[in-house]
Amino acid sequence: DEEFKESHITLLKRFYKVFESVYKYITDINRFLEELDEGIYIQQSLESVSMDTIGKQLLCESLYLYGVMLLVIDNKYNGAVRERILVAYHRYNANKASVDSHIDDVCKLLRSTGITPTRRPPNYPADYFARVPIRQDFVNITIGRLRYVWGNACDGIW
C-alpha cells in the first residue's frame, strides 16, 4: 500500500486536479451568472451579454466546453476507473486535505454514469450534465441564440 502511494501519488494528484478543474469551471460559470443577476457588473445582465456578439459567443462556448469536458472524461476514463482514482486520491491525501477541498462535489460529478460500449443508460447524457445544476434560463438563452444564428445562416445558403 505504501509502495503504491509512493509510486502513484503524483499521477493521482494530476488526475484529481483535472477532475476538480472541471467542477470549478462549472461553478465559476454559475457564480458569474449569479453575479450578473446581482448587478455586480454594472449595466449587464444575462440578456444584455447574450445580445452582444462577443458575449453571445463566449456564453455558447462556455456551455459547449463544459459538455465536451464531461463527455471526453466519460469516454476516455471508465466510470469505475474514475471512482477508483478519486478513492485512491482521497485515501492517500486525507491528512493533507485542504479546507476548501471539493472532493465530495468532484466525486458526485464524476461518479460512474453506467455507460458501457454495449449499454447506454436511459436519459444519458442529460442526467450526467444535471449533476451540477446549470441555470435553465442560461441554457435556454444560449440554445435560442444558436438557433437564431443557425437559422439565419441556413437562410443564406438555401
Residue frames as qw, qx, qy, qz and C-alpha x, y, z in Angstrom:
[[0.000, 0.885, 0.465, 0.000, 0.00, 0.00, 0.00],
 [0.286, -0.829, 0.117, 0.467, 2.80, 2.42, 0.90],
 [0.443, -0.155, 0.611, 0.637, 4.72, 1.39, -2.21],
 [0.255, 0.629, 0.649, 0.344, 1.67, 2.13, -4.38],
 [0.115, -0.943, -0.237, 0.205, 1.30, 5.52, -2.72],
 [0.386, -0.635, 0.327, 0.584, 4.92, 6.46, -3.30],
 [0.372, -0.018, 0.690, 0.621, 4.90, 5.41, -6.93],
 [0.107, 0.527, 0.705, 0.462, 1.50, 6.80, -7.95],
 [0.136, -0.705, -0.459, 0.524, 0.65, 9.78, -5.74],
 [0.076, -0.392, 0.262, 0.878, 1.90, 12.29, -8.33],
 [0.101, -0.156, -0.770, -0.610, -0.29, 10.77, -11.01],
 [0.180, -0.603, -0.769, 0.115, -3.30, 10.62, -8.68],
 [0.132, -0.618, -0.214, 0.745, -2.82, 14.30, -7.83],
 [0.004, 0.195, -0.485, -0.852, -2.69, 15.23, -11.51],
 [0.156, -0.375, -0.838, -0.365, -5.89, 13.32, -12.27],
 [0.193, -0.664, -0.617, 0.374, -7.63, 14.91, -9.31],
 [0.095, -0.476, 0.034, 0.873, -6.57, 18.39, -10.40],
 [0.104, -0.061, -0.665, -0.737, -8.08, 17.76, -13.83],
 [0.244, -0.512, -0.817, -0.107, -11.31, 16.44, -12.33],
 [0.222, -0.639, -0.433, 0.596, -11.51, 19.29, -9.83],
 [0.083, -0.251, 0.270, 0.926, -10.85, 21.82, -12.59],
 [0.165, -0.333, -0.742, -0.558, -13.95, 20.63, -14.44],
 [0.309, -0.661, -0.657, 0.190, -16.00, 21.09, -11.28],
 [0.246, -0.538, -0.134, 0.795, -14.51, 24.53, -10.64],
 [0.074, 0.052, 0.524, 0.847, -15.18, 25.52, -14.26],
 [0.237, -0.537, -0.690, -0.423, -18.92, 24.97, -14.00],
 [0.375, -0.696, -0.480, 0.380, -19.15, 26.51, -10.52],
 [0.249, -0.324, 0.103, 0.907, -17.31, 29.58, -11.86],
 [0.080, -0.282, -0.600, -0.744, -19.84, 29.85, -14.70],
 [0.356, -0.655, -0.663, -0.067, -22.69, 29.55, -12.19],
 [0.381, -0.572, -0.267, 0.676, -21.07, 32.20, -9.97],
 [0.143, -0.057, 0.330, 0.931, -20.68, 34.52, -12.98],
 [0.208, -0.472, -0.670, -0.533, -24.37, 34.11, -13.81],
 [0.412, -0.683, -0.542, 0.263, -25.33, 34.88, -10.20],
 [0.332, -0.417, -0.034, 0.846, -23.13, 37.99, -10.25],
 [0.014, 0.225, 0.513, 0.828, -24.81, 39.13, -13.46],
 [0.339, -0.633, -0.652, -0.245, -28.19, 38.82, -11.72],
 [0.475, -0.639, -0.372, 0.477, -26.97, 40.65, -8.61],
 [0.213, 0.963, 0.102, 0.129, -25.80, 43.60, -10.71],
 [0.649, -0.548, 0.210, 0.484, -22.13, 43.30, -9.84],
 [0.408, 0.069, 0.485, 0.770, -21.33, 44.00, -13.48],
 [0.171, 0.544, 0.245, -0.784, -22.91, 47.43, -13.89],
 [0.530, 0.511, -0.126, -0.664, -25.48, 47.65, -16.70],
 [0.329, 0.272, -0.859, -0.282, -25.02, 44.00, -17.61],
 [0.760, -0.053, 0.449, -0.466, -27.44, 41.12, -17.39],
 [0.573, -0.007, 0.794, 0.205, -27.61, 37.68, -18.96],
 [0.534, 0.713, 0.455, -0.017, -29.84, 39.09, -21.68],
 [0.169, 0.947, -0.189, -0.197, -27.51, 42.02, -22.47],
 [0.352, -0.524, 0.728, 0.267, -24.47, 39.75, -22.57],
 [0.579, 0.216, 0.772, 0.148, -26.30, 37.36, -24.89],
 [0.445, 0.850, 0.254, -0.117, -27.19, 40.24, -27.22],
 [0.043, -0.841, 0.455, 0.288, -23.55, 41.29, -27.61],
 [0.790, 0.467, -0.377, -0.127, -21.69, 39.46, -30.40],
 [0.326, 0.455, -0.757, 0.338, -18.68, 38.53, -28.29],
 [0.438, -0.232, 0.611, -0.617, -20.78, 37.84, -25.19],
 [0.879, 0.176, 0.030, -0.442, -23.05, 35.54, -27.15],
 [0.709, 0.442, -0.547, 0.050, -20.05, 33.64, -28.46],
 [0.068, 0.417, -0.758, 0.498, -18.50, 33.30, -25.01],
 [0.657, -0.113, 0.441, -0.601, -21.74, 32.06, -23.46],
 [0.908, 0.276, -0.153, -0.276, -22.15, 29.45, -26.19],
 [0.571, 0.483, -0.627, 0.218, -18.53, 28.36, -25.99],
 [0.207, -0.411, 0.693, -0.555, -18.58, 28.11, -22.19],
 [0.810, -0.009, 0.332, -0.483, -21.59, 25.79, -22.23],
 [0.849, 0.426, -0.292, -0.108, -20.17, 23.77, -25.12],
 [0.312, 0.559, -0.696, 0.325, -16.78, 23.40, -23.46],
 [0.488, -0.305, 0.625, -0.528, -18.35, 22.10, -20.24],
 [0.910, 0.177, 0.148, -0.345, -20.28, 19.46, -22.17],
 [0.713, 0.537, -0.446, 0.064, -17.20, 18.43, -24.12],
 [0.008, -0.543, 0.731, -0.413, -15.11, 18.11, -20.95],
 [0.682, -0.151, 0.540, -0.470, -17.69, 15.84, -19.32],
 [0.914, 0.334, 0.016, -0.231, -18.16, 13.68, -22.41],
 [0.523, 0.611, -0.572, 0.159, -14.42, 13.31, -23.04],
 [0.232, -0.441, 0.748, -0.438, -13.80, 12.29, -19.43],
 [0.794, 0.027, 0.432, -0.426, -16.67, 9.80, -19.60],
 [0.844, 0.490, -0.162, -0.144, -15.48, 8.44, -22.93],
 [0.463, 0.615, -0.589, 0.245, -11.77, 8.14, -22.10],
 [0.032, 0.274, -0.808, 0.520, -11.98, 7.08, -18.45],
 [0.500, -0.344, -0.764, -0.217, -14.46, 4.40, -17.48],
 [0.471, -0.697, -0.037, -0.539, -16.65, 5.32, -14.52],
 [0.898, -0.407, -0.124, 0.109, -15.20, 2.60, -12.32],
 [0.691, 0.188, -0.122, 0.688, -11.68, 3.80, -13.10],
 [0.015, -0.644, 0.032, -0.764, -12.61, 7.41, -12.27],
 [0.695, -0.640, -0.078, -0.318, -14.12, 6.30, -8.98],
 [0.904, -0.208, -0.129, 0.352, -11.02, 4.28, -8.07],
 [0.461, 0.410, -0.105, 0.780, -8.76, 7.23, -8.91],
 [0.273, -0.682, 0.015, -0.678, -10.83, 9.50, -6.67],
 [0.847, -0.514, -0.100, -0.094, -10.92, 6.98, -3.82],
 [0.828, 0.007, -0.137, 0.544, -7.15, 6.41, -4.04],
 [0.224, 0.554, -0.084, 0.797, -6.50, 10.14, -4.13],
 [0.511, -0.682, -0.011, -0.523, -8.72, 10.70, -1.10],
 [0.921, -0.341, -0.150, 0.116, -7.18, 7.78, 0.80],
 [0.754, 0.038, -0.096, 0.649, -3.60, 8.94, 0.27],
 [0.178, 0.392, -0.034, 0.902, -4.29, 12.65, 0.73],
 [0.452, -0.698, -0.534, -0.153, -6.85, 12.56, 3.56],
 [0.559, -0.579, -0.243, 0.542, -4.43, 14.06, 6.06],
 [0.310, -0.158, 0.205, 0.915, -3.44, 16.80, 3.60],
 [0.097, 0.666, 0.654, 0.344, -6.96, 17.71, 2.51],
 [0.114, 0.115, -0.107, 0.981, -7.40, 21.44, 2.46],
 [0.211, 0.391, 0.580, -0.683, -10.32, 23.27, 3.95],
 [0.464, 0.519, -0.071, -0.714, -11.51, 24.38, 0.50],
 [0.114, -0.134, 0.934, 0.310, -11.32, 20.90, -1.00],
 [0.643, 0.193, -0.069, -0.738, -14.18, 19.93, -3.27],
 [0.005, -0.207, 0.972, 0.109, -13.61, 16.17, -3.13],
 [0.371, 0.338, 0.791, -0.351, -17.26, 15.33, -2.33],
 [0.478, 0.683, 0.103, -0.543, -18.58, 17.53, -5.14],
 [0.238, 0.550, -0.699, -0.391, -16.00, 16.22, -7.61],
 [0.164, -0.022, 0.985, -0.041, -16.96, 12.65, -6.70],
 [0.458, 0.512, 0.565, -0.457, -20.64, 13.47, -7.17],
 [0.428, 0.703, -0.206, -0.530, -19.97, 15.00, -10.60],
 [0.370, 0.548, -0.705, -0.258, -17.65, 12.29, -11.90],
 [0.587, -0.109, 0.768, -0.231, -19.09, 9.11, -10.40],
 [0.218, 0.030, 0.882, 0.417, -19.85, 6.41, -12.92],
 [0.474, 0.206, -0.113, -0.849, -22.59, 7.16, -15.44],
 [0.719, 0.101, 0.646, -0.236, -23.17, 3.48, -16.13],
 [0.660, 0.653, -0.186, -0.320, -22.35, 3.80, -19.82],
 [0.644, -0.274, 0.661, 0.271, -20.54, 0.87, -21.44],
 [0.032, 0.289, -0.658, -0.694, -19.65, 0.11, -25.04],
 [0.131, -0.238, -0.904, -0.330, -22.77, -2.05, -25.27],
 [0.220, -0.692, -0.682, 0.086, -25.20, -0.19, -22.99],
 [0.071, 0.336, -0.026, 0.939, -26.33, 3.40, -22.76],
 [0.047, -0.372, -0.744, 0.552, -28.31, 4.30, -19.62],
 [0.074, 0.773, 0.578, 0.250, -31.70, 5.96, -20.07],
 [0.090, -0.986, -0.140, -0.025, -31.57, 9.77, -20.15],
 [0.625, -0.408, 0.248, 0.618, -27.82, 9.84, -20.80],
 [0.517, 0.095, -0.402, 0.750, -26.11, 12.38, -21.01],
 [0.252, -0.701, -0.159, -0.648, -28.80, 14.71, -19.58],
 [0.766, -0.618, -0.178, -0.013, -28.59, 13.11, -16.11],
 [0.757, -0.042, -0.086, 0.647, -24.79, 13.37, -16.24],
 [0.219, 0.460, 0.052, 0.859, -24.91, 17.08, -17.06],
 [0.454, -0.702, -0.228, -0.500, -27.52, 17.69, -14.35],
 [0.747, -0.293, -0.449, 0.393, -25.21, 16.56, -11.55],
 [0.257, -0.338, -0.181, 0.887, -24.11, 20.16, -11.14],
 [0.283, 0.769, 0.568, -0.076, -27.17, 22.25, -11.98],
 [0.247, 0.018, 0.267, 0.931, -26.81, 24.95, -14.60],
 [0.289, 0.434, 0.329, -0.787, -29.38, 27.71, -14.70],
 [0.499, 0.441, 0.734, 0.132, -32.09, 26.75, -17.15],
 [0.286, 0.915, 0.160, -0.235, -32.54, 30.30, -18.43],
 [0.162, -0.697, 0.563, 0.414, -28.82, 30.37, -19.35],
 [0.414, 0.008, 0.863, 0.288, -29.19, 27.12, -21.29],
 [0.406, 0.689, 0.597, -0.059, -32.41, 28.31, -22.97],
 [0.141, 0.921, -0.087, -0.354, -30.96, 31.69, -23.97],
 [0.247, -0.525, 0.702, 0.414, -27.80, 30.05, -25.29],
 [0.421, 0.222, 0.850, 0.227, -29.70, 27.48, -27.34],
 [0.324, 0.826, 0.415, -0.203, -32.09, 30.18, -28.56],
 [0.026, 0.839, -0.323, -0.437, -29.19, 32.31, -29.78],
 [0.312, -0.263, 0.831, 0.378, -27.65, 29.33, -31.56],
 [0.429, 0.500, 0.751, 0.045, -30.96, 28.53, -33.26],
 [0.232, 0.906, 0.140, -0.326, -31.30, 32.13, -34.37],
 [0.083, -0.695, 0.563, 0.440, -27.75, 32.25, -35.77],
 [0.368, -0.036, 0.892, 0.262, -28.09, 28.84, -37.39],
 [0.417, 0.660, 0.612, -0.123, -31.48, 29.73, -38.88],
 [0.209, 0.903, -0.084, -0.365, -30.12, 32.94, -40.39],
 [0.193, -0.522, 0.731, 0.395, -27.05, 31.15, -41.75],
 [0.432, 0.210, 0.865, 0.145, -29.21, 28.48, -43.38],
 [0.390, 0.799, 0.351, -0.293, -31.43, 31.13, -44.99],
 [0.106, 0.807, -0.395, -0.425, -28.39, 32.50, -46.79],
 [0.269, -0.269, 0.880, 0.284, -27.33, 29.07, -48.02],
 [0.366, 0.394, 0.841, 0.059, -30.69, 27.89, -49.34]]
